[in-house]
Amino acid sequence: MIKKRPCAVVSLLALICMVVSQAVFARNDSTPESDTRAFYTWYILLESQLKYPLLDNNIYTYVEKQTVDALRSDYHQGKLPGDADYFTKVQDFDEKDWANNIALHPTIMLEDVAVVPVTFGSSDRVSILVFLRKQDGNWKIMKVEDTQGYF
């Protein structure tokens, strides 16, 4: 009987963990703003470690598969769009300043697409528009545009 109790305890703990994890997943607080902030916090951290986030498979957590796959294909062919990083729209940035200064502006909903204006930096500010669509309970980036003029 003593040998059965550790198994019962382990089984009970496993059951509790399963119920708690299901409750956490059922309570999804995903918003376009929270998922945009999570992406750029992760992205800037990886950049600061001199890692290229586009090649990290965790990017699929934040960005639509179709977008990542197209960007990776362009990267491997040396054909990434523009002269700047696709997700930041700049060539270089101060990682520490940007990590501490991510300003999210009110989201605009266009049917099933959320547009989140984001401003980075404390002095040399850069603004972009992040387009997201909800997939499997999370908002995923489908594209990013800058707010600069055509030229």
C-alpha positions as CSV (number, residue, x, y, z in Angstrom):
1,M,0.0,0.0,0.0
2,I,2.9,2.3,0.7
3,K,4.2,1.8,-2.9
4,K,0.8,2.8,-4.4
5,R,0.7,6.2,-2.6
6,P,3.6,7.7,-4.5
7,C,1.9,6.7,-7.8
8,A,-1.4,8.1,-6.6
9,V,0.4,11.4,-5.6
10,V,2.1,11.6,-9.0
11,S,-1.2,10.9,-10.8
12,L,-3.0,13.5,-8.8
13,L,-0.2,16.1,-9.5
14,A,-0.3,15.3,-13.2
15,L,-4.1,15.7,-13.2
16,I,-3.8,19.1,-11.4
17,C,-1.2,20.3,-13.8
18,M,-3.4,19.3,-16.8
19,V,-6.4,21.2,-15.4
20,V,-4.4,24.3,-14.6
21,S,-2.7,24.3,-18.0
22,Q,-6.1,23.9,-19.7
23,A,-7.4,26.8,-17.7
24,V,-4.5,29.0,-18.6
25,F,-4.9,28.2,-22.3
26,A,-8.7,28.7,-22.1
27,R,-8.1,32.2,-20.6
28,N,-6.3,33.7,-23.6
29,D,-5.8,37.5,-23.1
30,S,-4.3,37.9,-26.5
31,T,-4.9,41.3,-28.0
32,P,-3.3,42.9,-31.1
33,E,-1.4,45.3,-28.7
34,S,-0.2,42.6,-26.3
35,D,1.0,40.4,-29.1
36,T,2.7,43.3,-30.9
37,R,4.5,44.3,-27.8
38,A,5.5,40.7,-27.1
39,F,6.9,40.3,-30.6
40,Y,9.0,43.5,-30.5
41,T,10.3,42.8,-27.0
42,W,11.5,39.4,-28.2
43,Y,12.8,40.8,-31.5
44,I,14.8,43.6,-30.0
45,L,16.2,41.2,-27.4
46,L,17.4,38.8,-30.1
47,E,18.9,41.6,-32.1
48,S,20.8,42.8,-29.0
49,Q,22.3,39.3,-28.8
50,L,23.4,39.7,-32.4
51,K,21.0,37.0,-33.6
52,Y,18.9,37.4,-36.6
53,P,15.3,36.9,-35.5
54,L,14.0,36.0,-39.0
55,L,16.0,32.7,-38.8
56,D,14.8,31.8,-35.3
57,N,11.9,29.4,-35.4
58,N,10.2,31.2,-32.5
59,I,9.3,33.9,-35.0
60,Y,6.4,31.6,-36.0
61,T,4.9,32.4,-32.6
62,Y,4.4,36.0,-33.6
63,V,4.3,36.1,-37.4
64,E,2.2,34.3,-39.9
65,K,3.9,31.3,-41.5
66,Q,3.3,32.6,-45.0
67,T,5.0,35.9,-44.2
68,V,8.0,34.2,-42.5
69,D,8.4,31.7,-45.3
70,A,8.3,34.4,-47.9
71,L,10.8,36.6,-46.1
72,R,13.2,33.6,-45.5
73,S,13.0,32.7,-49.1
74,D,13.9,36.3,-50.1
75,Y,16.7,36.3,-47.5
76,H,18.3,33.1,-48.8
77,Q,18.1,34.6,-52.4
78,G,19.5,38.0,-51.2
79,K,16.3,39.7,-52.2
80,L,14.8,41.1,-48.9
81,P,12.5,44.0,-49.7
82,G,13.9,47.5,-49.1
83,D,17.2,48.7,-47.6
84,A,16.2,48.3,-44.0
85,D,15.1,45.5,-41.7
86,Y,11.6,44.3,-42.6
87,F,10.1,44.4,-39.1
88,T,11.7,47.7,-37.9
89,K,12.0,49.6,-41.2
90,V,15.5,50.9,-40.2
91,Q,19.0,49.6,-40.7
92,D,20.3,50.2,-37.2
93,F,18.7,51.1,-33.9
94,D,19.7,51.5,-30.2
95,E,18.4,48.2,-28.7
96,K,18.4,49.5,-25.2
97,D,16.5,52.7,-26.1
98,W,14.0,50.9,-28.2
99,A,13.4,48.1,-25.7
100,N,12.6,50.7,-23.1
101,N,10.5,52.9,-25.4
102,I,7.9,51.0,-27.4
103,A,4.8,53.1,-27.7
104,L,1.7,51.4,-28.9
105,H,-1.1,53.6,-30.3
106,P,-4.8,52.8,-30.5
107,T,-5.5,49.8,-32.8
108,I,-7.6,50.3,-35.9
109,M,-9.8,47.3,-36.9
110,L,-10.4,46.7,-40.6
111,E,-12.7,43.7,-40.7
112,D,-10.5,40.8,-39.4
113,V,-7.2,42.7,-39.6
114,A,-5.8,44.8,-36.8
115,V,-3.5,47.7,-37.6
116,V,-1.3,48.7,-34.6
117,P,0.7,51.9,-35.0
118,V,4.0,51.6,-33.0
119,T,6.6,54.2,-32.2
120,F,10.1,53.2,-31.1
121,G,12.8,55.3,-29.3
122,S,13.0,58.2,-27.0
123,S,14.7,60.8,-29.2
124,D,15.2,59.6,-32.8
125,R,11.7,58.2,-33.0
126,V,10.6,55.7,-35.7
127,S,6.9,54.8,-36.3
128,I,5.6,51.8,-38.2
129,L,2.2,50.2,-38.9
130,V,1.9,46.5,-37.9
131,F,-0.9,44.5,-39.5
132,L,-2.1,41.4,-37.6
133,R,-4.7,38.7,-38.1
134,K,-6.0,36.4,-35.4
135,Q,-4.9,32.7,-35.8
136,D,-5.5,29.9,-33.3
137,G,-6.3,32.4,-30.5
138,N,-3.3,34.7,-31.1
139,W,-2.7,37.8,-33.2
140,K,0.0,37.2,-35.7
141,I,1.9,39.8,-37.8
142,M,1.0,39.5,-41.5
143,K,3.0,42.6,-42.6
144,V,4.8,45.8,-41.5
145,E,4.8,49.1,-43.2
146,D,6.7,52.3,-42.4
147,T,5.1,55.7,-42.1
148,Q,7.7,57.5,-44.3
149,G,7.0,59.2,-47.5
150,Y,7.5,57.5,-50.8
151,F,10.9,59.0,-51.5
